[in-house]
Amino acid sequence: MIESAHGSRVEEAWFADVHGVPQWVTMRGADRRNPALLILGGPGFGYAALAPFFASWERAFTLVQWDQPGAGFTFGRNGDEAPLTMERLVRDGLCVAELARARLDRRRIALLCFSGGTIVGLQMAKRRPELFSVYVGSGQVVDWRRQDEQSYALLLDRAAVLGDAAMLAELAEIGPPPY
């Protein structure tokens, strides 16, 4: 575990035991008393690449981030694990929320979700609403199948416009969704 003793500043990072699997969690903020905000991205989301974009938020929030199975430091430590299901992500996310609440001595934490994390976060909030003070969704996934279909069509169009035969062949091999 990495910790800072600079007053009430929070700078912690560790592999938390999440249902028997070590998963990377970080907490950063200017003041431990600020509201806690758990940030969830889509499957495969590792926070380290986006941390600089959230740095200014550390003045107002204690940011809690979790490298989900198959992503970031969690992937680096564990490699490919058992199949990644929505049920597992929701269950693991709730465990991380509980860990953050206990560690920061909070009754509730805020939940900020974007992209595919909106699917996981909504299920977490639905299953355990007492853990969360608020749910904020950005880049909300509304219809994943339709999104995949539109993305595939856009990629086909782009490859055709570019005259990229290799991309067209690869897309033909993958085939259209559902996957």
Secondary structure, 3 states (H helix, E strand, C coil): CECCCCCCCEEEEEEEEECCEEEEEEEEECCCCCCEEEEECCCCCCHHHCHHHHHHHHHCCEEEEECCCCCHHHHHHHCCCCCCCHHHHHHHHHHHHHHHHHHHCCCCEEEEEECCHHHHHHHHHHHCHHHEEEEEEECCCCCHHHHHHHHHHHHHHHHHHHCCHHHHHHHHHHCCCCC
